[in-house]
């Protein structure tokens, strides 16, 4: 029985509103009969004597009943053999399996209730596993976090209005907390907001959303693009973050949810408009005109009951994916965000390996396709008479031009090499004979499969005998490896399929290797493929 010495019957009370099913050293589990009242509490309380130790949410179980689970990991530390431990719901103690109302621990803990009270007073609390935090506050108690995130939202809201002409409003988990708890959800990660686009087509809605991401970068924020939302921070890695979602009006006149929702009923525009004014943590926020209805559309009819095990992958029932940001849009935003701040200018391991190997003859020209901030251009200029960097991102181009400003053999071109005629015009400037290198590092991961095919076809029309191709990119084996930065905008390339495609286009693959250890990046070691091909 671990820490549990015995059950004490006390005054038996076979509760009609709930009971404890399992109680052991790790957790307490029980069943609650929720009154048919939307105002009924959604949590149970764990008590040591008369001290409330923690609240635990009640959630809907797979068997259709409502239940709770309380983690007990560190609770034992603060209880002695003389203390009474119990679970309470609406001021009533729940009965244990034998009908008792409380129990005593088997042995004394290392600390006591007085010490626990001091910890609570300093802002510490138990998490859902029952671990005592080291001063980390939940979001509903962390006023500094609330001040930071609400100030950030006020700034972001202005950019949303300038770009889209629409009023933003609190959304998703933040709207749920506003309606249900009159505050933030304790264990939320960020502040959620959204806007309803006035654009007419899904393509226009997505383009506007991408434009918003670019505008936030230009305003100096750190932006992480995801298909259905844009995360905004002041600094990369900050815990103060605002997530922006976009909604749109579908051809049938109802509101579309690109991220998806639990509800399946049609949603009228009038449920959002006009956007009202509310206050959250003392700060003004936009609120949909019918907030409770919107919460029900998002989370389903049981939204009033906290569900710590809620997973979108399991609960989502409807989705309108048409205006999701595609790979190219996400990649462009991510790269602009990356190069809007200083990044390493050290040559990559790939270019150093390539330049020091015996695989390259003296090159007439080297083309770095998607050159980023130009970190590899200087090394390429050591093995080529002339080097061209081609990059579509304005921040990267500015950084690259500054980096190579003293190298007369290198020039950086601001253009999209997939646009018709762009690459062929650049190659036409090459009047010298001799072998050429087309260097492609990590570019393919930022392209869709169709865009990759476009690039390969462009290359196949301009390559001549003696030219070389050098690729490095993340493979499908890297998809589930740990990432240093969020990478929803990255496509992972099938190694065998890509090598076969090069052969089909008539390129002779002379070197191929893949694995980890080739391109370490910050805290990660990605699985990449290196492939070198010649044109006979």
Secondary structure, 3 states (H helix, E strand, C coil): CCCEEEEECCCCCCCCCEEEEEECCCEEEEEECCCCCCCCCCEEEEEECCEEEEEEECEECCCCCEEEEEECCCHHHHCCCCCCEEEEECCEECECCCCCCEEEECCCCCCCHHHHHHHHHCCCCECCCCCECCCCCCCCCCHHHHHHHHHHHHHHHHHHHHHHCCCEEECHHHHHHHHHHCCCCCCCCCEEEEEECCCCCHHHHHHHHHHHHHHHHHCCCEEEECCCEEEEECCCCCCCCEEEEEEEECCCCCEEECCCECCCCCCCHHHCCCCEEEEECCEEEEECCCHHHHHHHHHCCCCCCCCCCCCHHHHCCECCHHHCCCHHHHHHHHHHHHHCCCCCCCCCHHHHHHHHCCCCCCEEEEEEECCCCCCCHHHHCCCEEEEEEEECCHHHHHHHHHHCCCCCCEEEEECCCCCCCHHHHHHHCCCCCCCEEEEEECCHHHCCHHHHHHHHHHHHHHCCCCCEEEEEEEEHHHCCCCCCCCCCCCCCECHHHHHHHHHHCCCEEEEEEEECCCCEECCEECCEEEEEEECC
